[in-house]
Amino acid sequence: MQIIIDEKYCKGCELCMNYCPKDVFEMSKKRSAKGYLMPEAVNIENCINCKMCEKICPDLCIEING
């Protein structure tokens, strides 16, 4: 399983964090290309591949492979 967050477009809105039913994401200290703090997939083993994060992301920044 691989969760890719596009640093070029992420604006750190936290929707992926709020809608993930398995708490896969946490806010990191890493900044996007536009200077926003970005979420990070820290609990990938909890991911159930529901793709809710992909569906809810307003900027289509998240891609789930696996």
Wavefront OBJ file of the C-alpha trace (Angstrom):
o trace
v 0.000 0.000 0.000
v 1.291 3.423 -0.934
v -0.332 6.766 -0.161
v 0.958 9.658 -2.247
v 0.215 13.284 -1.361
v 1.028 15.797 -4.090
v 3.148 18.497 -2.468
v 2.576 20.816 -5.390
v -1.148 21.225 -4.747
v -1.833 20.282 -1.110
v -3.107 23.216 0.938
v -3.248 21.428 4.284
v -7.029 21.636 4.639
v -7.024 18.542 6.921
v -10.107 17.005 5.279
v -8.223 13.760 4.656
v -7.319 13.622 8.347
v -10.866 14.363 9.478
v -12.602 11.883 7.176
v -10.214 8.935 7.422
v -12.039 6.248 9.441
v -8.753 4.649 10.553
v -6.686 7.713 11.543
v -4.025 7.055 8.929
v -2.988 10.713 8.665
v -1.319 13.195 11.001
v -0.221 16.758 10.351
v 3.493 16.869 9.642
v 6.000 19.689 9.877
v 6.620 19.352 6.148
v 5.369 22.208 3.977
v 3.839 22.055 0.524
v 5.188 24.015 -2.427
v 2.832 26.843 -1.435
v 3.995 26.847 2.195
v 1.109 24.986 3.842
v 1.689 22.312 6.472
v 0.895 18.949 4.912
v -0.681 15.781 6.262
v 1.426 12.663 6.351
v 0.334 9.029 6.186
v 1.894 7.703 9.390
v -0.331 4.704 10.094
v -0.421 3.116 6.647
v -0.928 -0.325 8.178
v -4.363 0.877 9.381
v -5.510 1.846 5.874
v -8.471 -0.214 4.636
v -8.266 1.173 1.094
v -11.667 2.902 1.335
v -10.181 5.834 -0.607
v -12.236 8.308 1.391
v -9.192 10.594 1.490
v -8.963 10.547 -2.311
v -12.668 11.284 -2.671
v -12.791 14.110 -0.108
v -9.641 15.978 -1.203
v -10.830 19.171 -2.961
v -7.562 19.515 -4.869
v -7.169 15.852 -5.888
v -3.805 15.646 -4.103
v -4.090 12.111 -2.731
v -3.523 8.880 -4.594
v -3.832 5.410 -3.073
v -1.871 2.615 -4.765
v -2.297 -0.905 -3.555
l 1 2 3 4 5 6 7 8 9 10 11 12 13 14 15 16 17 18 19 20 21 22 23 24 25 26 27 28 29 30 31 32 33 34 35 36 37 38 39 40 41 42 43 44 45 46 47 48 49 50 51 52 53 54 55 56 57 58 59 60 61 62 63 64 65 66
